[in-house]
């Protein structure tokens, strides 16, 4: 048994979403012999997050149909879950954590997987609004479900036109809601995609009866007799029985910061997910890590990143020399459209649009920095996503004219 992995060792994991849970099971797979204790303020058995704004919202399923692992799996792997428990402090010197009732637990290794929380903007009247919810947890979804069931008119205003807001709009429309989306920027998805994609998704939602208004900065919410009016700075008003807030997140770095760990747009980690404090690792949405492919530090909010970093942290803790080097990828489901994204488009100065002849809703957008392919958005086009991934990884120089010509087969050897 290695020096870093003895039976009397304990690895504590703070956070029981994708990153934390996957780290716990990866530790056992890597041969960790000591105790594993996972703490999370959410009292619910850990569950998948992506379906919350999609399939879970529109179904009648309980959360038991959406679990990351069955309860018996934790017992079989000797993983102790402390749910509904908040960690209030980390002492890096004594290698202990303190929970909300004052009790302390010692660790040999600590993994911070605290993720992020919804940002609730300082809008006048927001604290007293009726049936206003973020969408981050299973409890949030359950509240929205109940509100929908009890609302005769089902008028919903969604504040925020990012992916969460748009996915929620599509789901609530499926449930029969009258949906209005208010976006502060000049276009939806402005921070994450090209204008062409913004136009496509705005039209998609319009075709399904969702009203999207851009350049709408919400200034206040008035609530009278359990009915809301959302008021924008330009004077426009939108009545709402239910309000969903999806304007972004705040990274949960407070525990790490109080412990003296380096923070910069997240918890700073090295290639093995180790923080500036000895024996403390950080993974998932809260970690700020170097991506070798793009040669810069990034923070990613994605299941892929959470799972991959969990494996790296577990392997590193068990004494293996491993470094995180994964090309980011994401996805979004809205109506009958599946968007798959690979790479990071930041810094692009050219785009190539490839439209396929067999469907108007099947195309791909390729983002370049001069001749270098940075990322691909593939709409109902799994092949473009797969080929794009290969080409980004290879660093091959692509003939952009051939790429735009859908009569030329989409294969690496035909595009180079």
N, C-alpha and C positions, 0 to 999 in steps of 0.2 A: 504494500500500500504506500503510495507516494506521500511525501512530507506535506503536500498541500491538500491531501485528501485522506483524512483519518476518520474513523468511526465516531469520534467524539467532537468532530467539527460540526459547525452549523452554518448553512447558507440561508440568510434571510432575504426575502424578495418583497419589496414594497410596491404593490400594484398587481392586480389579478386580471388584467385584460390580456390581449394576445401576447404581448411581450413577456409579461411576468409568468403566465401559465406555461407558455412554450419553453421559457428558460428553466422552469422547475422540472419538466419532463425531459428536457435535453440534458440536464445535469445527471439524472439517473441513467440516461442512455450512454453518457460519457464515463460512467462509473463512479460518480460521487457516492461515497459511502455514509456520509454524515447526515444529520437532520436537514430537512428543508421546510422552512416556515414561510408561508405566503400571507401577507396582510393586505386587506383592501377595505375601504370605507363602504363600498357597495355591499349590502347584505345578501345579494343574489348570487347564486352559484355562477361562476364566470361564463360569459356568453359571447357569441360572435357579435361584433359591432356593425359591419357593413350592411347586413340585412335590416337594421333598425329603421332606416329611412325608406326601405324598399319592401321586400316580401314580408317582413315581420309586421310592419305597420298596416299592411293591407289584409293580413290574415287574422284568423281567430285563434291562432296557436298560442299556447303558453310559452314561457321562456324555456321550459324544459325541452322544447323541440329545437332550440337554438343554442344549446350549450356547447362550450369548447370541449369539455370532457364530462363524462358521466361522473357522478359522485364516487362510484366504486373505483374509478380509475385512480383517483387521488389516494384512496385507501390502499390499493394494490401497490402503488409506487411509494408508499410511505411519505406522502406529502401532506403536511398539516396546513389546513386553511383557517385563517382567522378573518372571517367576513363580518362586515358591519363594524370594523375596528379601524380607527384612525391613528396613524403614526404621527406623533407630535414633535419628535426630535430625533436627531442622529448625533451621537458623540463619537467622532472618528478616532479620538484618542483612546477611549476605553473600549471601543468597538461594541457599542450598545445602541439600541433604539429605545425610545420611550413611547408608549401608546397613550390613548386618551384617558385611561383610568389611572395613569401614573406608573403602571408596571413597566419594568425594563426587561429586555431580552438581549442576550449576548450573541454576537456573530463572529465567525471566522472570515466569512465573505459576505458582502452585501450587494444586492442588485437593486438599483432604483429604477422602477418602471412605472413612474407616477403619471405619465401621459399628460393630458391637457384637460381643461375645462372650458365650457362655453363662455364666450365674452358677452356679457349683457351690457349694452351701451348705456351711457347716462342720459337716457331720454326722459324728459319731463313726463311724469305720470306712469312710468313703466312699472314701478313697484306696486301700484294699486290697480293695474290693468286686470281685467277679468279673463281667465283662461288663456294666459300667456305662458308659453313654454319654450325652452330650448329643445334640441333633439340630440342628446348625447348618450343617454342611458335607457335601459329597458323601462324604468319608471317613467321617464319622459314620454315614451311612446304609449305606455298604458294610459297616462293622463290624456294624451291627445285622442286616443281611441274612445275613451269614455266621453270626452267633450264632443266628439263627432256624433256619437250615438244619441246624446242628449240634446243636440242642437237641431231645431226644426229647419232652419234655413242654411246651416252649414257654410256660412260665409267665413272664409279663411284669408288672412293677410299674412304673407311670409315676408319678413324683413331680411333681405340678403339674397342675392342672385348668384351665389356660388354653387358648387356641386351638391352640397347638402340641401340647400334651399330648393334647387331645381328637382332633385330626386324626391324630396318631400312633396313638392307641388304635383309631380306626376302621380305619386301614390295617393294623395288626398283627392285628386281629381277622379281617380279610379273608384274611390269610395263615395263619390257623388257630391263632393264639395264644390262651391264656387270659389275659385282660387285667384288671388291677386298677389303678384310678386313685386316688391319694391326694392330697387337696386340703386345705391348711391352713386356708383360710377356711371360713365357714359354708355357702357355696355355690360351685359352679364359676362361672368367669367373673365373679366378684364385682366386680372392679375395672373391668370394661368394659361391662357390660350390666345390664339390669333383672332382678329376681328371676324374672319370667315367662319370660324367655329362658333363664335358668339351669335352671329347672324343665323346660322343653321339651327342652333338650339332655341333661339327666340322664336323662330318660325315654327319649329316642331311643337313648342308649347302652345303657340297661338292656334295651330291647327287642331289642338286637342282642347281648346276652349279656356286656356289659362291666360289671364291678362298680365303682361309683364311691362312695368314702367321703369325706365332708367332715368338717371340724374334726379333721383328722388331721395332727398336727405330727410329722414324722419326727425321731426323736431319735438313732437309731443304725442301723447295718447290721452284721450279723454274717455272716461268710463262713467256711464250713467245707467243705473238699473240693469247691471250685468250686460251692458252692450258697449262696445268700444268704437271709437273713431280714431283712426291713425291719421295724424296731420303732418304734412311735410312743410319744409321751409318755404316752398313756392306757393303755399296756401291750399294745395289740393288735399282732399279728405277722402278716406276710405273706411267704410264701416266694416267691423269685424266681430264675429261671435268668438272666433278663436284666432290667436296671434302666435305664430311660430317665429322665433328669433334664430337666424342662422348667419350671423355676420362675422364669424371667426372664433378663434380660441385664445386662451391664455395658457401658456406652458406652466406646468406645475413644477417649478424649480425651487420653491421656498425652502423645503427641507434641506436640499443640497446647499443652498446659499447660506442658510444659518449654520450649517456644518463646516463652512469655510471652503467649500468645493468651488472650483472655477466655473463661472457662468458666462456665456456669451451667446445669446439667442437660443439658449438651452444649456444643458449640462455638458460641458466640454469633455470629450472622451478621445482616447487614442484608437489605433486600429484594432485593438483587442477589447474595446469598449470600457477600458479602465479610466476612471476619473483622475483628478489631481490628488485625490486622497488614497492612501494605501488600502488595498483590499475592497474598494468600493467601485462598482461598475454601474453604468447607466445605459439603458436601452430603450428603443421605441420612440414615440413622439417627443419625449422630453430630451433626447440626446442630440448633441451638436457634434457631428463627426466629419472627418475628412473623407471625401470620395475620390479615390485614385483616378477614376476615369475622367472626371471633370477637373481634378486637381484643385479643389476648393472645399471649404467646410460648408456643410448643409445640414438642415434639420428637416426630416421627412415625416409627414403624417400619413402613414400607410401601413396596412397589415403586412405587406411584404417586408418592409424595413423592420418592423417589430419582430417578425418570426426569424428573419435572417440574423439580426443582431442577437437575439436570444440564443441561437445556436453558437455564435461566436463567443459570447460571454461564457456559456457553459463549458465549451471546449477550453477556453483560456483559463478558467478557474480550475479545471482538472489537469492543468499543466501542459496543454498542447500549444504549439507555436502556430497561431492562426491569425489572419487579419481580415477584416471586413472589406470586401471588394465586390459589391453587387450593383448592377445597373438598376436604377429605380424603375418601378412600373406601377401603374394604377389602373382603376377601371370605374366606370359609372354606368348604371342601367336606368334608362328613362323611357317609359312606354315600350315600344318594340325596338328601341335603339340600344345597342351595346357599344359603348366607347371604351377602347383599350388604349392606354397611353404608355409609352416606354421612353425613358430618358428624361432629360431636363431641357426645356427650350430657352431658358434664360440666356440672353446674349445673342439670340438669332437675328440675322439681318436679311435672310431670304426664306421664302417658303415655296414649296412645290406642292400643288394640289393634284392628286391622281384620282380621277373620276372613273368608275367602272361602268361599263355599258349595261350591265345586267340589272342594276337597281339604282334609283335616285338616292336611296339612303345607304349606299355602299360606296365609301370613298376614304381617302387618307390624306393627311396633311403632314408634310415632311419639313422639319425645321433645320435650317443650315446656318452656320456661321461661316460665311464665304463658301469654301468647298467641304467643310467638315459637317457631317450629319450629327445633329445634337439629339433630336427626339422625333417621335412619330405619334400622331393621333390617328387611330384607325376606327372608323365608324362602320359597324357591322362587317368588319373586314379582318378576320383573324389572321389571314395569310399576310397582310401588310404588317400587322403587329409582329408576327414571327420573323419575317424577312427583315423588317426594320431593326429588330433586336440584334440579329446576326450582323447586319451592316454597321450598326453603331459600335458593337463590340470589336469588330475587325478593324475599324478605322479606315475602311476602303473609301477611295474617292469615287463618287457616283456621277455618272453622266445624267445631269438633271433633266435634259431634254428627253432622254429615253425614259426616265422615271415618270415624266408627265404623260407619256404616250401609252394609253391603256391597251393599245394593240400589241405592245411588246410585253412578253411574259414577265411577270414580277418574280424574278429570281436573281440572286446575287451575281451570277456569272453573265447575265444579260444586261445588267445595269452598270457594270464597271467599264 
